[in-house]
Amino acid sequence: MSFTRKHVVINWSYSLNNSVISRVEMIVDLGFKVNSSLDPGPHINMICCKAYKMLGFLKRLAHDFKLGLSLKIIFCSLVRPILEYGAVLWNPHTAGHSRQLCILQRKFLSFAGFILNIHHQPVSEFLNIDTYSNRRITLGFKFLNGLISGNIDSPYLLSLINFRVPQRISRNNAPFYIPSYTSNYLANEPITRLMSLANVDASRLC
């Protein structure tokens, strides 16, 4: 696979022990669906499909449950991990992909509200379930804090973090320097996205 966003790709035939290695446009590696342009869309489609199947299993299993805590534990144990695995890497930056993830949780909340007969308050508040977008932000801060504190041992990723060192006193308290990019693709790559989040809410840094 050649990783590029160019329309014209130079394809070279590689061989190993005189056997030509077949060229592919998409692979699944360590649970991530990766294509040649590193677009997170195919991976999001894959995990949503898996999560919908697991949500269907949850509905069949918990149809007679009457305890909200039991429903929440099953959802957080079986469905949510599918949608959050490696979210630091593929976190969506388009409204369509974000909506695709949110719809699934809304389906569970609708099911839980019907089973538990909840009408006096939002089901998410009753079960104390945060939105996926907020949880992805929390996971991002957790990863960034682990990287800065040394709990995540990755010198290469740490070298990509640009700490901002002001030359004079200013009102800008942003902890990181974010260079300007010519495309949304580069501006939303994982490390840059995490630094941008931290500049908006630096209080969540360790």
C-alpha positions as CSV (number, residue, x, y, z in Angstrom):
1,M,0.0,0.0,0.0
2,S,1.2,3.5,-0.9
3,F,0.2,6.1,1.6
4,T,-0.5,9.3,-0.3
5,R,-3.2,11.8,-1.1
6,K,-2.0,12.5,-4.6
7,H,-4.3,11.6,-7.5
8,V,-1.5,10.2,-9.6
9,V,0.4,7.5,-7.7
10,I,3.7,5.8,-8.8
11,N,3.1,2.1,-8.3
12,W,6.1,0.0,-8.0
13,S,6.1,-3.8,-7.8
14,Y,7.8,-5.1,-4.8
15,S,8.9,-8.7,-4.4
16,L,10.0,-10.9,-1.5
17,N,11.9,-14.1,-2.2
18,N,11.0,-13.7,-5.9
19,S,7.3,-13.5,-5.1
20,V,5.5,-10.3,-6.1
21,I,3.8,-8.7,-3.1
22,S,0.2,-7.9,-4.0
23,R,-0.9,-4.3,-3.8
24,V,-4.0,-3.4,-1.7
25,E,-6.0,-0.2,-1.2
26,M,-7.2,-1.0,2.3
27,I,-6.1,-3.2,5.2
28,V,-7.2,-3.9,8.8
29,D,-4.2,-3.8,11.2
30,L,-4.5,-3.9,15.0
31,G,-8.2,-3.3,14.8
32,F,-7.9,-0.2,12.6
33,K,-9.2,0.0,9.0
34,V,-6.6,1.9,7.0
35,N,-6.7,3.1,3.4
36,S,-4.1,4.7,1.3
37,S,-5.2,8.2,2.0
38,L,-5.5,7.6,5.8
39,D,-9.1,8.7,5.7
40,P,-10.9,7.7,9.0
41,G,-14.2,7.2,7.2
42,P,-13.8,3.5,6.4
43,H,-12.7,2.8,10.0
44,I,-15.7,4.7,11.4
45,N,-18.0,2.8,9.1
46,M,-16.5,-0.5,10.3
47,I,-16.7,0.2,14.0
48,C,-20.3,1.5,13.7
49,C,-21.3,-1.7,12.0
50,K,-19.8,-3.7,14.8
51,A,-21.4,-1.5,17.4
52,Y,-24.8,-1.8,15.9
53,K,-24.6,-5.6,15.9
54,M,-23.5,-5.5,19.6
55,L,-26.3,-3.0,20.4
56,G,-28.8,-5.4,18.8
57,F,-27.5,-8.2,21.0
58,L,-27.8,-5.8,24.1
59,K,-31.4,-5.1,23.3
60,R,-32.3,-8.8,23.0
61,L,-30.4,-9.5,26.2
62,A,-31.6,-6.7,28.4
63,H,-35.2,-6.3,27.1
64,D,-36.6,-7.2,30.6
65,F,-34.0,-5.3,32.7
66,K,-35.5,-2.7,35.0
67,L,-32.3,-1.4,36.6
68,G,-30.6,1.6,34.9
69,L,-27.2,0.7,36.4
70,S,-27.3,-2.8,34.7
71,L,-28.1,-1.3,31.3
72,K,-25.3,1.2,31.7
73,I,-22.8,-1.4,32.7
74,I,-23.6,-3.6,29.7
75,F,-23.6,-0.7,27.3
76,C,-20.2,0.6,28.6
77,S,-18.7,-2.9,28.6
78,L,-19.9,-4.2,25.2
79,V,-20.8,-1.3,22.9
80,R,-18.8,1.8,23.9
81,P,-15.3,0.2,23.8
82,I,-15.9,-0.6,20.1
83,L,-16.5,3.1,19.4
84,E,-13.6,4.4,21.5
85,Y,-10.8,2.0,20.7
86,G,-7.9,4.1,19.4
87,A,-10.1,7.2,19.1
88,V,-7.0,9.4,19.6
89,L,-6.0,8.4,16.1
90,W,-9.2,8.4,14.1
91,N,-11.2,11.1,15.9
92,P,-13.6,12.5,13.3
93,H,-13.3,16.1,12.2
94,T,-16.4,16.2,9.9
95,A,-19.9,16.7,11.1
96,G,-21.1,13.6,9.2
97,H,-18.8,11.2,10.9
98,S,-19.5,12.7,14.3
99,R,-23.2,12.4,13.7
100,Q,-22.8,8.8,12.7
101,L,-21.2,8.0,16.1
102,C,-23.7,10.0,18.1
103,I,-26.8,8.4,16.4
104,L,-25.8,5.0,17.9
105,Q,-25.7,6.2,21.4
106,R,-29.0,8.0,20.9
107,K,-30.5,4.7,19.9
108,F,-29.3,3.1,23.1
109,L,-30.6,6.0,25.2
110,S,-34.0,5.8,23.4
111,F,-34.1,2.0,24.2
112,A,-33.1,2.6,27.8
113,G,-35.7,5.4,28.3
114,F,-38.4,3.1,27.0
115,I,-37.3,0.1,29.1
116,L,-36.9,2.2,32.3
117,N,-39.9,4.3,31.6
118,I,-38.0,7.6,32.0
119,H,-39.9,10.7,31.2
120,H,-39.0,13.2,33.9
121,Q,-35.4,14.0,32.7
122,P,-33.0,13.2,29.8
123,V,-32.0,9.6,29.8
124,S,-28.3,10.6,29.5
125,E,-28.5,12.5,32.8
126,F,-30.4,9.7,34.5
127,L,-27.7,7.1,33.5
128,N,-24.9,9.7,33.8
129,I,-23.6,8.9,30.3
130,D,-21.5,11.6,28.6
131,T,-21.6,12.3,24.9
132,Y,-19.1,10.5,22.6
133,S,-17.6,13.8,21.5
134,N,-16.9,14.8,25.1
135,R,-15.5,11.4,25.9
136,R,-13.2,11.6,22.9
137,I,-11.9,14.9,24.1
138,T,-11.3,13.4,27.6
139,L,-9.4,10.5,26.0
140,G,-7.3,12.9,24.0
141,F,-6.3,14.9,27.1
142,K,-5.6,11.6,28.9
143,F,-3.2,10.6,26.1
144,L,-1.6,14.0,25.9
145,N,-1.0,14.2,29.7
146,G,0.4,10.7,29.7
147,L,2.8,11.7,26.9
148,I,4.0,14.8,28.6
149,S,4.3,13.2,32.1
150,G,6.3,10.2,30.7
151,N,3.6,7.6,31.5
152,I,3.4,6.9,27.8
153,D,6.9,6.1,26.6
154,S,7.2,7.4,23.1
155,P,10.1,9.8,22.5
156,Y,9.1,10.3,18.9
157,L,5.6,11.4,19.6
158,L,6.9,13.6,22.4
159,S,9.3,15.3,20.0
160,L,6.3,16.3,17.9
161,I,4.8,18.4,20.7
162,N,5.7,22.1,20.2
163,F,5.8,23.9,23.6
164,R,5.2,27.6,23.3
165,V,8.0,29.7,24.9
166,P,6.9,33.4,24.8
167,Q,9.6,36.0,24.2
168,R,7.7,38.6,26.2
169,I,4.7,38.9,28.5
170,S,1.4,38.6,26.6
171,R,-2.2,37.7,27.2
172,N,-1.8,34.6,25.2
173,N,-1.5,31.7,27.7
174,A,-1.7,28.9,25.1
175,P,0.8,26.2,26.2
176,F,1.6,25.0,22.7
177,Y,2.6,26.6,19.4
178,I,0.4,25.5,16.5
179,P,1.9,26.2,13.0
180,S,-0.5,27.2,10.2
181,Y,-1.5,24.5,7.8
182,T,-2.8,24.7,4.3
183,S,-5.4,21.8,4.7
184,N,-7.8,20.5,7.3
185,Y,-6.2,17.1,6.9
186,L,-2.9,18.3,8.4
187,A,-4.6,20.5,11.0
188,N,-6.5,17.5,12.4
189,E,-3.7,15.0,12.6
190,P,-3.6,13.5,16.1
191,I,-0.8,15.5,17.8
192,T,-1.8,18.8,16.3
193,R,-5.4,18.3,17.2
194,L,-4.5,17.5,20.8
195,M,-2.4,20.6,21.1
196,S,-5.2,22.7,19.7
197,L,-7.6,21.3,22.3
198,A,-5.1,22.0,25.1
199,N,-4.7,25.6,23.9
200,V,-8.5,26.0,24.2
201,D,-8.7,24.4,27.7
202,A,-5.3,24.3,29.3
203,S,-6.8,23.6,32.7
204,R,-7.1,20.0,31.8
205,L,-3.4,19.5,31.4
206,C,-1.5,17.8,34.2
